[in-house]
Amino acid sequence: MTGHRRHAMLEQLRRAYDTGAAARDQRPKSAWKLAERSAFGKRLVRHGARSLLEIGAGTGQDSRYFQEQGFDVVATDLTPAMVAACRAKGLDARLMDVLAMDFPVASFDAVYTMNCLLHVPNADLPAALTAVGDVLRPGGLFFLGVYGGDGGEGVADWDDHDPPRFFSMRTDEQIRRYATDVFDLVDFHTLVVDGGFRFQSLTLRRPATVELSGTPGVAR
């Protein structure tokens, strides 16, 4: 996606999420989201992970959960209101786009993102995944959870946000292919969840033998 088009898309996402931050913070989490989060947390404990980055943290409910489980957490989000909500929960929260992360390479044992990268177009997804790989330590774990679909991309006419948001609803084959171009696949499963959406749950591992790019966000 060209720089101008991406900037316009990001501004629409900021506006859409900025106005709904307070209501989103009060919304109870679905049981399936809690189960996915808990399963990843338990896997991290078994793996010996200590630090975690959440990308697209929203109001910080998941980041606070991981912090309460004893992890050193950094939360990032694109939207100022979401970052403010995270900080109000006592979290280290940064205003940051996945394609412009400024963390040193190999900063985190784990990365977690729930329904965030579905807003990244296919044209930008390889760079986004590479950026995630760069901030992960070799062997680090990455939870990637997104709603999937028929492979279509664009602003959703069914979306109730104002303005409506951009979605990339990738097929199972697409998301697996994009993910395994950068990471080793640990687990992949799907769920039919709220409103009939198909949720794609991927646990991925940064290969221990792949060299870092040297600059976060820059492809190898």
Backbone as a chain_set.jsonl record, in Angstrom:
{"seq": "MTGHRRHAMLEQLRRAYDTGAAARDQRPKSAWKLAERSAFGKRLVRHGARSLLEIGAGTGQDSRYFQEQGFDVVATDLTPAMVAACRAKGLDARLMDVLAMDFPVASFDAVYTMNCLLHVPNADLPAALTAVGDVLRPGGLFFLGVYGGDGGEGVADWDDHDPPRFFSMRTDEQIRRYATDVFDLVDFHTLVVDGGFRFQSLTLRRPATVELSGTPGVAR", "coords": {"N": [[0.848, -1.187, 0.0], [0.542, 2.22, -0.832], [2.283, 5.067, 0.606], [0.61, 7.324, 1.043], [-2.003, 6.269, 0.887], [-1.887, 4.397, 2.968], [-1.462, 6.081, 5.169], [-3.909, 7.465, 5.199], [-5.653, 5.329, 5.752], [-4.76, 4.559, 8.311], [-5.397, 6.857, 9.769], [-8.184, 6.756, 9.639], [-8.643, 4.422, 11.125], [-7.661, 5.244, 13.634], [-9.491, 7.276, 14.289], [-11.861, 5.78, 14.35], [-11.448, 3.999, 16.491], [-10.751, 5.7, 18.553], [-12.994, 7.115, 19.442], [-14.51, 5.167, 20.65], [-13.283, 4.136, 22.909], [-13.841, 4.224, 25.715], [-16.298, 2.824, 25.973], [-15.527, 0.347, 24.948], [-13.739, -0.478, 26.885], [-15.39, -1.175, 28.966], [-16.693, -3.374, 28.073], [-17.437, -6.781, 28.45], [-15.17, -9.529, 28.085], [-15.337, -12.138, 25.679], [-15.814, -15.628, 26.383], [-14.261, -17.365, 24.848], [-12.126, -15.781, 24.035], [-10.86, -15.305, 26.463], [-10.06, -17.899, 27.03], [-8.227, -18.445, 24.937], [-6.262, -16.548, 25.499], [-5.442, -17.359, 28.081], [-4.416, -19.918, 27.519], [-2.193, -19.291, 25.936], [-0.697, -17.829, 27.78], [-0.079, -19.844, 29.668], [1.495, -21.457, 28.072], [3.658, -19.766, 27.704], [4.716, -19.653, 30.29], [5.614, -22.293, 30.592], [7.55, -22.171, 28.681], [9.385, -20.517, 29.751], [9.331, -17.767, 29.428], [9.68, -14.234, 30.035], [9.311, -11.538, 29.338], [6.958, -9.539, 27.512], [5.443, -8.25, 24.609], [2.598, -6.504, 23.663], [0.807, -5.963, 20.756], [-1.393, -3.679, 19.396], [-2.991, -3.175, 21.692], [-5.372, -2.121, 22.613], [-7.57, -1.191, 25.176], [-6.004, -2.267, 27.127], [-6.665, -4.565, 28.6], [-5.825, -7.23, 28.162], [-3.045, -6.932, 28.308], [-2.778, -6.104, 30.972], [-3.644, -8.43, 32.228], [-1.554, -10.237, 31.535], [0.532, -8.921, 32.799], [-0.26, -9.157, 35.46], [0.134, -11.846, 35.702], [2.781, -11.994, 36.061], [4.542, -11.267, 34.038], [6.838, -9.073, 32.341], [5.586, -6.403, 30.796], [4.992, -4.616, 27.785], [2.8, -2.442, 26.245], [1.372, -1.634, 23.114], [-0.328, 0.62, 20.948], [-2.25, 2.038, 18.257], [-3.864, 4.163, 18.764], [-4.44, 7.155, 20.492], [-6.341, 7.409, 22.656], [-6.642, 4.754, 23.466], [-4.066, 4.131, 24.319], [-3.89, 5.872, 26.471], [-5.826, 4.713, 28.144], [-4.575, 2.292, 28.698], [-2.333, 3.207, 30.134], [-3.605, 4.261, 32.333], [-4.18, 1.969, 33.671], [-1.82, 1.348, 34.793], [0.115, 0.414, 33.05], [3.022, 0.091, 30.985], [2.79, 1.813, 28.248], [2.8, 2.467, 24.767], [2.449, 4.723, 22.036], [2.163, 3.528, 18.922], [2.794, 2.193, 15.685], [2.663, -0.967, 14.088], [4.321, -1.163, 11.884], [6.222, 0.693, 12.379], [7.795, 0.282, 14.647], [10.003, 1.007, 17.345], [11.688, -0.48, 18.965], [14.664, -2.022, 20.283], [16.366, -4.682, 18.541], [15.455, -8.092, 19.168], [14.149, -7.764, 21.682], [12.11, -8.902, 23.235], [10.649, -11.746, 24.883], [8.248, -12.742, 24.054], [5.432, -12.084, 21.912], [2.195, -10.748, 21.597], [-0.839, -10.539, 19.91], [-4.114, -9.699, 19.337], [-6.651, -9.777, 17.117], [-5.691, -7.55, 15.673], [-3.833, -7.41, 13.503], [-5.502, -7.953, 11.413], [-6.24, -5.581, 10.399], [-4.182, -4.826, 8.822], [-3.134, -4.465, 5.545], [-2.737, -7.02, 2.979], [-0.566, -6.394, 1.353], [1.176, -5.141, 3.068], [1.572, -6.934, 5.098], [3.752, -8.904, 5.127], [5.976, -7.235, 5.818], [5.125, -6.316, 8.305], [5.039, -8.685, 9.81], [7.713, -9.411, 9.688], [8.791, -7.303, 11.159], [7.752, -7.918, 13.671], [9.089, -10.337, 14.098], [11.691, -9.366, 14.309], [11.748, -7.986, 16.766], [11.439, -10.015, 18.528], [13.132, -12.357, 20.608], [15.478, -14.918, 19.564], [13.847, -17.992, 19.171], [11.666, -17.067, 20.523], [8.134, -16.704, 21.317], [5.091, -16.121, 19.516], [1.864, -15.02, 19.565], [-0.661, -14.93, 17.298], [-3.703, -13.811, 16.578], [-6.571, -13.634, 14.632], [-9.584, -12.605, 12.938], [-10.797, -14.53, 10.259], [-11.599, -15.153, 6.755], [-12.927, -14.961, 3.464], [-10.81, -14.093, 2.017], [-11.068, -11.512, 1.149], [-10.498, -7.927, 1.008], [-10.783, -4.635, 2.409], [-12.697, -1.633, 3.258], [-15.217, -2.256, 5.554], [-18.607, -2.546, 4.871], [-20.46, -3.362, 6.674], [-19.598, -2.616, 9.125], [-19.96, -1.137, 12.339], [-18.566, 0.981, 13.346], [-17.464, 4.431, 13.339], [-15.395, 6.335, 11.486], [-16.117, 3.536, 9.227], [-14.078, 0.568, 9.455], [-11.017, -0.711, 7.928], [-10.542, -4.021, 6.782], [-8.729, -7.077, 6.443], [-9.63, -10.07, 5.49], [-8.442, -12.921, 5.724], [-7.972, -16.136, 4.177], [-7.634, -19.435, 5.668], [-5.464, -20.727, 4.469], [-4.051, -18.566, 3.403], [-3.264, -17.023, 5.719], [-1.701, -18.846, 7.103], [0.355, -19.23, 5.258], [1.53, -16.658, 5.008], [2.391, -16.344, 7.686], [4.177, -18.502, 8.121], [6.197, -17.91, 6.401], [7.885, -16.372, 7.856], [7.986, -17.325, 10.473], [8.251, -20.303, 12.57], [5.689, -22.722, 12.761], [3.834, -23.428, 15.576], [1.295, -24.006, 16.593], [-1.91, -24.221, 15.087], [-5.242, -23.402, 14.96], [-8.792, -23.163, 14.46], [-11.766, -21.315, 15.295], [-15.299, -21.01, 15.477], [-16.872, -18.127, 16.23], [-18.22, -15.298, 18.071], [-21.059, -13.996, 16.486], [-20.717, -15.607, 14.297], [-18.224, -15.359, 13.122], [-15.09, -16.535, 11.807], [-12.419, -17.472, 13.642], [-8.952, -17.317, 13.604], [-6.357, -18.894, 15.119], [-3.044, -18.675, 15.83], [-0.054, -19.937, 17.064], [3.238, -19.116, 17.074], [6.773, -19.461, 16.433], [9.82, -17.751, 16.66], [12.422, -18.544, 14.553], [15.413, -19.977, 15.809], [17.736, -19.821, 14.413], [17.723, -17.878, 12.491], [19.078, -14.905, 11.188], [19.002, -11.653, 12.658], [17.55, -8.672, 11.271], [18.725, -6.323, 11.969], [17.688, -3.793, 12.086], [14.746, -2.816, 13.523], [11.613, -3.448, 11.975], [12.551, -3.412, 9.391], [12.834, -5.31, 6.528], [14.468, -8.472, 6.116]], "CA": [[0.0, 0.0, 0.0], [1.329, 3.435, -0.912], [2.347, 5.817, 1.853], [-0.566, 8.19, 1.201], [-3.176, 5.434, 1.179], [-1.742, 3.824, 4.308], [-1.691, 7.152, 6.139], [-5.355, 7.705, 5.27], [-6.266, 4.187, 6.421], [-4.422, 4.633, 9.731], [-6.177, 7.939, 10.368], [-9.551, 6.254, 9.813], [-8.622, 3.488, 12.25], [-7.52, 6.027, 14.867], [-10.768, 7.936, 14.57], [-12.862, 4.762, 14.674], [-11.189, 3.432, 17.809], [-10.61, 6.746, 19.55], [-14.291, 7.514, 19.993], [-15.16, 4.067, 21.355], [-12.38, 3.541, 23.889], [-14.484, 4.052, 27.024], [-17.279, 1.742, 25.882], [-14.79, -0.909, 24.749], [-13.114, -0.862, 28.143], [-16.422, -1.733, 29.832], [-17.288, -4.545, 27.437], [-16.839, -8.036, 28.936], [-14.515, -10.355, 27.075], [-15.951, -13.434, 25.392], [-15.137, -16.749, 27.041], [-13.254, -17.966, 23.967], [-10.942, -14.927, 24.073], [-10.188, -15.579, 27.73], [-9.426, -19.222, 26.926], [-7.055, -18.314, 24.064], [-5.263, -15.788, 26.243], [-4.932, -18.194, 29.154], [-3.61, -20.999, 26.949], [-0.905, -18.741, 25.529], [0.029, -17.512, 29.002], [0.455, -21.077, 30.23], [2.584, -21.9, 27.205], [4.806, -18.897, 27.985], [5.303, -20.085, 31.56], [6.368, -23.521, 30.299], [8.668, -21.796, 27.811], [10.315, -19.709, 30.519], [9.31, -16.375, 28.977], [9.532, -13.229, 31.094], [8.883, -10.244, 28.8], [5.928, -9.675, 26.477], [4.955, -7.078, 23.901], [1.283, -6.623, 23.026], [0.585, -5.066, 19.624], [-2.828, -3.447, 19.309], [-3.425, -3.548, 23.043], [-6.67, -1.572, 22.972], [-7.611, -0.543, 26.495], [-5.006, -2.865, 28.008], [-7.159, -5.648, 29.448], [-4.957, -8.398, 28.031], [-1.721, -6.587, 28.84], [-2.84, -6.135, 32.432], [-3.703, -9.845, 32.614], [-0.204, -10.81, 31.474], [1.332, -8.289, 33.851], [-0.652, -9.774, 36.731], [0.691, -13.198, 35.719], [4.199, -11.884, 36.373], [5.364, -10.919, 32.883], [7.194, -7.678, 32.086], [4.738, -6.141, 29.631], [4.882, -3.334, 27.098], [1.605, -2.413, 25.41], [1.382, -0.621, 22.06], [-1.565, 0.788, 20.183], [-2.24, 3.11, 17.28], [-4.853, 5.169, 19.122], [-4.102, 7.844, 21.746], [-7.274, 7.099, 23.743], [-6.347, 3.406, 23.94], [-2.816, 4.204, 25.076], [-4.221, 6.519, 27.743], [-6.526, 3.717, 28.96], [-3.547, 1.354, 29.165], [-1.519, 3.859, 31.162], [-4.437, 4.389, 33.528], [-4.117, 0.667, 34.344], [-0.464, 1.154, 35.295], [0.916, -0.284, 32.054], [3.969, 0.778, 30.117], [2.072, 1.813, 26.975], [3.423, 3.337, 23.763], [1.699, 5.01, 20.814], [3.079, 2.941, 17.955], [2.299, 1.379, 14.579], [3.481, -2.174, 13.943], [5.32, -0.947, 10.837], [7.169, 1.734, 12.797], [8.225, 0.005, 16.014], [11.372, 1.479, 17.558], [12.358, -1.266, 19.99], [15.869, -2.716, 19.834], [16.15, -6.051, 18.088], [15.464, -9.163, 20.177], [13.82, -7.142, 22.967], [11.038, -9.561, 23.973], [10.514, -13.202, 24.84], [6.957, -13.1, 23.473], [4.573, -11.038, 21.35], [0.78, -11.148, 21.597], [-1.72, -9.609, 19.21], [-5.464, -10.254, 19.167], [-7.511, -9.016, 16.205], [-5.051, -6.292, 15.296], [-3.223, -7.482, 12.183], [-6.52, -8.021, 10.379], [-6.324, -4.236, 9.84], [-2.994, -4.619, 7.986], [-3.353, -5.026, 4.204], [-1.834, -8.081, 2.559], [0.656, -5.823, 0.789], [2.058, -4.721, 4.161], [1.679, -7.949, 6.143], [5.105, -9.459, 5.276], [6.823, -6.301, 6.562], [4.662, -6.296, 9.691], [5.471, -9.922, 10.462], [9.17, -9.317, 9.829], [9.037, -6.396, 12.273], [7.498, -8.693, 14.889], [10.206, -11.264, 14.252], [12.906, -8.65, 14.711], [11.744, -7.613, 18.188], [11.442, -11.251, 19.307], [14.391, -13.071, 20.772], [15.477, -16.219, 18.9], [13.062, -18.976, 19.898], [10.529, -16.423, 21.174], [6.808, -17.124, 20.875], [4.226, -15.079, 18.981], [0.454, -15.37, 19.388], [-1.322, -14.145, 16.263], [-5.114, -14.159, 16.495], [-7.309, -12.749, 13.724], [-10.742, -13.13, 12.233], [-10.519, -14.885, 8.878], [-12.743, -15.1, 5.858], [-12.81, -15.459, 2.094], [-9.662, -13.487, 1.357], [-11.369, -10.157, 0.712], [-9.926, -6.796, 1.719], [-11.406, -3.348, 2.167], [-13.518, -1.062, 4.306], [-16.388, -3.119, 5.703], [-19.855, -1.782, 4.889], [-21.262, -3.824, 7.81], [-18.965, -2.187, 10.376], [-20.736, -0.12, 13.038], [-17.689, 2.07, 13.789], [-17.497, 5.643, 12.518], [-15.709, 5.761, 10.18], [-15.929, 2.086, 9.172], [-12.673, 0.161, 9.455], [-10.455, -1.598, 6.906], [-10.275, -5.395, 7.215], [-8.227, -8.093, 5.532], [-10.217, -11.315, 6.008], [-7.651, -13.91, 5.002], [-8.305, -17.549, 4.293], [-6.693, -20.198, 6.494], [-4.259, -20.964, 3.689], [-3.301, -17.312, 3.308], [-2.636, -16.604, 6.97], [-0.633, -19.807, 7.397], [1.482, -18.989, 4.349], [2.204, -15.43, 5.442], [3.034, -16.539, 8.989], [5.287, -19.449, 8.058], [7.31, -17.304, 5.669], [8.752, -15.706, 8.827], [8.033, -18.047, 11.751], [7.882, -21.716, 12.649], [4.333, -22.893, 13.264], [3.7, -24.273, 16.757], [-0.102, -24.451, 16.673], [-2.91, -23.49, 14.312], [-6.595, -23.927, 15.033], [-9.823, -22.17, 14.177], [-12.983, -21.348, 16.098], [-16.426, -20.196, 15.037], [-17.078, -17.338, 17.44], [-19.294, -14.308, 18.112], [-21.62, -13.55, 15.226], [-20.385, -16.513, 13.211], [-16.895, -15.122, 12.563], [-14.097, -17.601, 11.896], [-11.224, -16.953, 14.294], [-7.745, -18.08, 13.309], [-5.429, -18.812, 16.241], [-1.729, -19.189, 15.483], [1.096, -19.767, 17.937], [4.392, -19.165, 16.19], [8.068, -19.355, 17.098], [10.88, -17.17, 15.857], [13.503, -19.524, 14.433], [16.617, -19.629, 16.569], [18.905, -19.758, 13.545], [17.587, -16.801, 11.508], [19.76, -13.687, 11.593], [18.196, -10.453, 12.782], [17.786, -7.705, 10.212], [19.565, -5.267, 12.499], [16.872, -2.606, 12.299], [13.366, -3.221, 13.635], [10.705, -2.964, 10.967], [13.166, -3.486, 8.067], [12.862, -6.7, 6.116], [15.776, -9.064, 5.901]], "C": [[0.884, 1.238, 0.0], [1.274, 4.202, 0.399], [1.119, 6.67, 2.096], [-1.795, 7.382, 1.581], [-3.081, 4.839, 2.578], [-1.977, 4.878, 5.381], [-3.182, 7.422, 6.301], [-6.066, 6.576, 6.008], [-6.001, 4.234, 7.921], [-5.211, 5.74, 10.433], [-7.624, 7.516, 10.582], [-9.636, 5.288, 10.987], [-8.521, 4.237, 13.577], [-8.845, 6.673, 15.25], [-11.822, 6.928, 15.016], [-12.685, 4.243, 16.094], [-11.133, 4.49, 18.906], [-11.941, 7.067, 20.224], [-14.941, 6.409, 20.832], [-14.351, 3.463, 22.473], [-13.076, 3.265, 25.22], [-15.473, 2.9, 27.01], [-16.594, 0.39, 25.728], [-14.184, -1.401, 26.055], [-14.111, -1.508, 29.096], [-17.013, -3.033, 29.305], [-16.639, -5.83, 27.959], [-16.242, -8.844, 27.787], [-15.252, -11.684, 26.907], [-15.127, -14.552, 26.02], [-14.043, -17.339, 26.156], [-11.981, -17.116, 23.925], [-10.146, -15.155, 25.359], [-9.445, -16.908, 27.672], [-8.17, -19.164, 26.06], [-5.915, -17.606, 24.797], [-4.615, -16.631, 27.334], [-4.026, -19.291, 28.625], [-2.236, -20.494, 26.523], [-0.057, -18.394, 26.755], [0.663, -18.745, 29.629], [1.618, -21.61, 29.388], [3.845, -21.069, 27.467], [5.501, -19.287, 29.286], [6.155, -21.335, 31.334], [7.629, -23.212, 29.501], [9.722, -20.984, 28.552], [10.369, -18.254, 30.101], [9.097, -15.434, 30.15], [8.98, -11.899, 30.563], [7.931, -10.452, 27.628], [5.569, -8.314, 25.908], [3.564, -7.381, 23.366], [1.159, -5.552, 21.958], [-0.913, -4.927, 19.413], [-3.499, -3.763, 20.626], [-4.806, -3.031, 23.408], [-6.609, -0.888, 24.326], [-6.738, -1.24, 27.535], [-5.482, -4.006, 28.876], [-6.251, -6.877, 29.372], [-3.564, -8.117, 28.579], [-1.723, -6.616, 30.368], [-2.909, -7.575, 32.939], [-2.3, -10.448, 32.62], [0.71, -10.199, 32.535], [1.017, -8.901, 35.208], [-0.166, -11.209, 36.84], [2.207, -13.186, 35.934], [5.108, -11.536, 35.212], [5.679, -9.425, 32.882], [6.563, -7.288, 30.753], [4.938, -4.727, 29.107], [3.689, -3.429, 26.167], [1.752, -1.319, 24.354], [0.019, -0.561, 21.403], [-1.414, 2.01, 19.289], [-3.007, 4.336, 17.748], [-4.523, 5.836, 20.457], [-5.037, 7.499, 22.9], [-7.023, 5.712, 24.314], [-5.07, 3.398, 24.773], [-3.058, 4.841, 26.439], [-4.926, 5.545, 28.681], [-5.552, 2.685, 29.509], [-2.737, 1.962, 30.306], [-2.297, 4.041, 32.455], [-4.481, 3.092, 34.324], [-2.714, 0.38, 34.881], [0.452, 0.44, 34.333], [1.915, 0.652, 31.388], [3.384, 0.715, 28.71], [2.671, 2.848, 26.042], [2.485, 3.514, 22.576], [2.574, 4.59, 19.639], [2.33, 2.104, 16.927], [3.224, 0.176, 14.415], [4.559, -2.004, 12.883], [6.325, 0.146, 11.186], [7.577, 1.531, 14.251], [9.687, 0.412, 16.181], [12.063, 0.772, 18.717], [13.667, -1.835, 19.439], [15.532, -4.151, 19.397], [16.228, -7.008, 19.271], [15.151, -8.639, 21.576], [12.905, -7.986, 23.842], [11.089, -11.077, 23.815], [9.247, -13.629, 24.113], [6.274, -11.859, 22.917], [3.162, -11.602, 21.271], [-0.012, -10.098, 20.825], [-3.036, -10.299, 18.884], [-6.295, -9.311, 18.307], [-6.986, -7.612, 15.929], [-4.547, -6.363, 13.861], [-4.232, -7.731, 11.077], [-6.783, -6.634, 9.779], [-5.114, -3.895, 8.969], [-3.247, -5.234, 6.615], [-2.35, -6.12, 3.876], [-0.514, -7.533, 2.037], [1.66, -5.45, 1.859], [2.303, -5.816, 5.19], [3.07, -8.581, 6.23], [6.031, -8.549, 6.062], [6.426, -6.247, 8.025], [5.144, -7.526, 10.44], [6.995, -9.941, 10.653], [9.528, -8.416, 11.001], [8.799, -7.091, 13.609], [8.655, -9.659, 15.139], [11.466, -10.591, 14.745], [12.905, -8.311, 16.199], [11.686, -8.835, 19.1], [12.852, -11.809, 19.439], [14.333, -14.396, 20.011], [14.781, -17.271, 19.764], [11.849, -18.396, 20.589], [9.206, -16.791, 20.53], [5.933, -15.929, 20.512], [2.815, -15.637, 18.85], [-0.155, -14.393, 18.4], [-2.758, -14.637, 16.145], [-5.852, -13.15, 15.644], [-8.596, -13.421, 13.277], [-10.348, -13.396, 10.787], [-11.774, -14.832, 8.031], [-12.41, -15.646, 4.49], [-11.644, -14.851, 1.327], [-9.891, -12.061, 0.905], [-10.735, -9.099, 1.595], [-10.728, -5.536, 1.429], [-12.147, -2.841, 3.386], [-14.832, -1.833, 4.353], [-17.662, -2.289, 5.782], [-20.761, -2.201, 6.049], [-20.739, -3.291, 9.153], [-19.757, -1.049, 11.01], [-19.865, 1.006, 13.613], [-17.793, 3.257, 12.83], [-16.139, 6.326, 12.592], [-15.519, 4.238, 10.181], [-14.469, 1.722, 8.929], [-12.313, -0.704, 8.252], [-10.206, -2.964, 7.524], [-9.635, -6.179, 6.078], [-8.636, -9.439, 6.11], [-9.598, -12.495, 5.271], [-8.187, -15.325, 5.188], [-7.293, -18.231, 5.211], [-5.377, -20.421, 5.759], [-3.401, -19.704, 3.607], [-2.563, -16.987, 4.601], [-1.515, -17.559, 7.364], [0.59, -19.527, 6.535], [2.243, -17.735, 4.75], [3.005, -15.677, 6.726], [4.274, -17.419, 8.879], [6.4, -18.998, 7.119], [8.328, -16.687, 6.625], [9.0, -16.565, 10.063], [7.846, -19.552, 11.548], [6.495, -21.818, 13.275], [4.329, -23.878, 14.432], [2.294, -24.852, 16.844], [-0.963, -23.583, 15.763], [-4.254, -24.178, 14.516], [-7.581, -22.805, 14.79], [-11.026, -22.397, 15.081], [-14.062, -20.564, 15.367], [-16.935, -19.469, 16.273], [-18.198, -16.327, 17.229], [-19.762, -13.89, 16.725], [-21.273, -14.424, 14.043], [-19.038, -16.266, 12.557], [-16.014, -16.354, 12.744], [-12.825, -16.993, 12.475], [-10.065, -17.898, 14.031], [-6.728, -17.84, 14.424], [-4.107, -19.468, 15.846], [-0.757, -18.907, 16.619], [2.324, -20.061, 17.105], [5.672, -19.009, 16.996], [9.073, -18.718, 16.147], [12.024, -18.171, 15.762], [14.764, -19.055, 15.145], [17.813, -19.382, 15.668], [18.85, -18.617, 12.54], [18.267, -15.548, 12.021], [18.779, -12.528, 11.694], [18.53, -9.491, 11.656], [18.717, -6.592, 10.653], [18.825, -3.977, 12.757], [15.429, -3.029, 12.372], [12.518, -2.598, 12.523], [11.276, -3.01, 9.56], [13.311, -4.943, 7.689], [14.285, -7.18, 5.914], [16.098, -9.07, 4.415]], "O": [[1.864, 1.304, 0.743], [0.358, 4.026, 1.202], [0.628, 6.744, 3.222], [-2.54, 7.759, 2.486], [-4.078, 4.781, 3.297], [-2.621, 4.601, 6.393], [-3.663, 7.59, 7.421], [-6.976, 6.826, 6.798], [-6.904, 3.98, 8.72], [-5.643, 5.566, 11.572], [-8.231, 7.875, 11.591], [-10.595, 5.329, 11.758], [-9.217, 3.901, 14.536], [-9.262, 6.617, 16.407], [-12.584, 7.188, 15.948], [-13.664, 4.068, 16.82], [-11.437, 4.201, 20.064], [-11.998, 7.266, 21.437], [-15.828, 6.689, 21.639], [-14.685, 2.381, 22.955], [-12.917, 2.185, 25.789], [-15.49, 2.085, 27.933], [-17.033, -0.601, 26.312], [-14.123, -2.605, 26.302], [-13.721, -2.308, 29.947], [-17.751, -3.716, 30.016], [-15.415, -5.958, 27.917], [-16.753, -8.835, 26.667], [-15.727, -12.273, 27.878], [-13.91, -14.441, 26.169], [-13.006, -17.768, 26.661], [-10.881, -17.654, 23.794], [-8.916, -15.192, 25.343], [-8.338, -17.033, 28.197], [-7.155, -19.768, 26.406], [-4.758, -18.017, 24.72], [-3.395, -16.622, 27.495], [-2.98, -19.57, 29.212], [-1.231, -21.177, 26.72], [1.151, -18.634, 26.771], [1.81, -18.699, 30.072], [2.593, -22.141, 29.919], [4.958, -21.595, 27.456], [6.728, -19.255, 29.374], [7.28, -21.423, 31.825], [8.642, -23.899, 29.625], [10.825, -20.783, 28.044], [11.351, -17.568, 30.386], [8.43, -15.774, 31.128], [8.253, -11.209, 31.277], [8.067, -11.4, 26.856], [5.411, -7.343, 26.647], [3.362, -8.392, 22.694], [1.38, -4.371, 22.224], [-1.623, -5.922, 19.269], [-4.461, -4.529, 20.675], [-5.367, -3.455, 24.418], [-5.702, -0.098, 24.591], [-6.732, -0.844, 28.701], [-4.779, -4.394, 29.81], [-5.945, -7.491, 30.394], [-2.97, -8.97, 29.239], [-0.773, -7.1, 30.983], [-2.305, -7.905, 33.959], [-1.9, -11.092, 33.59], [1.56, -10.886, 33.101], [1.918, -9.138, 36.013], [-0.06, -11.743, 37.945], [2.84, -14.241, 35.984], [6.327, -11.509, 35.376], [4.887, -8.614, 33.361], [6.964, -7.788, 29.702], [5.04, -3.769, 29.874], [3.571, -4.378, 25.391], [2.2, -0.213, 24.656], [-0.693, -1.561, 21.314], [-0.581, 2.885, 19.524], [-2.831, 5.425, 17.203], [-4.343, 5.141, 21.457], [-4.569, 7.313, 24.023], [-7.172, 5.506, 25.518], [-5.001, 2.736, 25.81], [-2.497, 4.403, 27.443], [-4.658, 5.543, 29.882], [-5.684, 2.249, 30.652], [-2.486, 1.308, 31.318], [-1.725, 3.985, 33.544], [-4.785, 3.106, 35.517], [-2.453, -0.719, 35.37], [1.478, -0.095, 34.752], [1.673, 1.851, 31.253], [3.469, -0.32, 28.05], [3.007, 3.958, 26.455], [1.811, 2.572, 22.161], [3.606, 5.21, 19.378], [1.369, 1.404, 17.247], [4.437, 0.297, 14.585], [5.611, -2.638, 12.972], [7.184, 0.484, 10.372], [7.694, 2.498, 15.005], [10.508, 0.199, 15.289], [12.923, 1.354, 19.378], [13.763, -2.101, 18.241], [14.541, -4.737, 19.835], [16.956, -6.778, 20.236], [15.806, -9.021, 22.546], [12.905, -7.823, 25.062], [11.504, -11.611, 22.786], [9.17, -14.749, 23.609], [6.501, -10.741, 23.379], [2.957, -12.766, 20.928], [0.137, -8.9, 21.068], [-3.063, -11.347, 18.239], [-6.603, -8.191, 18.713], [-7.729, -6.631, 15.949], [-4.814, -5.453, 13.076], [-3.86, -7.723, 9.904], [-7.472, -6.521, 8.765], [-5.032, -2.789, 8.435], [-3.549, -6.424, 6.532], [-1.248, -6.147, 4.424], [0.539, -8.134, 2.251], [2.864, -5.44, 1.603], [3.152, -5.655, 6.067], [3.546, -8.785, 7.347], [6.8, -9.03, 6.894], [7.288, -6.144, 8.898], [5.604, -7.424, 11.577], [7.493, -10.432, 11.666], [10.453, -8.714, 11.756], [9.547, -6.886, 14.565], [9.139, -9.778, 16.265], [12.228, -11.177, 15.514], [13.959, -8.345, 16.835], [11.864, -8.711, 20.311], [13.655, -11.743, 18.508], [13.247, -14.947, 19.829], [15.092, -17.419, 20.946], [11.07, -19.139, 21.186], [9.152, -17.144, 19.352], [6.025, -14.865, 21.125], [2.586, -16.602, 18.12], [-0.167, -13.183, 18.629], [-3.004, -15.745, 15.669], [-5.777, -11.947, 15.893], [-8.691, -14.648, 13.242], [-9.653, -12.593, 10.164], [-12.861, -14.512, 8.513], [-11.711, -16.651, 4.355], [-11.507, -15.069, 0.123], [-8.99, -11.451, 0.33], [-10.467, -9.332, 2.774], [-11.286, -5.381, 0.342], [-12.223, -3.516, 4.413], [-15.48, -2.04, 3.327], [-17.793, -1.429, 6.653], [-21.713, -1.495, 6.38], [-21.368, -3.495, 10.191], [-20.176, -0.115, 10.326], [-20.379, 1.891, 14.297], [-18.161, 3.102, 11.666], [-15.764, 6.844, 13.645], [-14.827, 3.708, 11.05], [-13.725, 2.462, 8.286], [-13.172, -1.34, 7.641], [-9.72, -3.064, 8.651], [-9.954, -5.975, 4.906], [-8.063, -9.897, 7.099], [-10.17, -13.004, 4.307], [-8.774, -15.658, 6.218], [-6.231, -17.679, 5.497], [-4.303, -20.316, 6.352], [-2.177, -19.766, 3.727], [-1.365, -16.706, 4.578], [-0.493, -17.131, 7.9], [1.722, -19.58, 7.015], [3.471, -17.751, 4.822], [4.16, -15.265, 6.832], [5.306, -17.117, 9.478], [7.445, -19.646, 7.051], [9.489, -16.496, 6.264], [10.091, -16.539, 10.634], [7.359, -20.007, 10.513], [6.171, -21.085, 14.208], [4.766, -25.021, 14.293], [2.117, -26.036, 17.132], [-0.773, -22.37, 15.678], [-4.393, -25.378, 14.279], [-7.236, -21.629, 14.904], [-11.271, -23.503, 15.563], [-13.77, -19.565, 14.711], [-17.371, -20.093, 17.24], [-19.02, -16.475, 16.325], [-18.958, -13.48, 15.888], [-21.506, -14.035, 12.899], [-18.725, -16.888, 11.542], [-16.17, -17.113, 13.7], [-12.225, -16.104, 11.871], [-10.176, -19.111, 14.207], [-6.294, -16.709, 14.641], [-4.057, -20.665, 15.563], [-0.647, -17.772, 17.082], [2.437, -21.128, 16.502], [5.654, -18.487, 18.111], [9.166, -19.095, 14.979], [12.545, -18.605, 16.789], [15.128, -17.88, 15.086], [18.804, -18.797, 16.104], [19.814, -18.396, 11.807], [18.058, -15.161, 13.171], [17.837, -12.433, 10.907], [19.65, -9.486, 11.144], [19.412, -5.988, 9.836], [19.271, -3.151, 13.553], [14.903, -3.554, 11.391], [12.664, -1.427, 12.173], [10.568, -2.681, 8.608], [13.859, -5.731, 8.459], [15.184, -6.405, 5.588], [17.168, -9.533, 4.018]]}, "num_chains": 1, "name": "protein.A"}
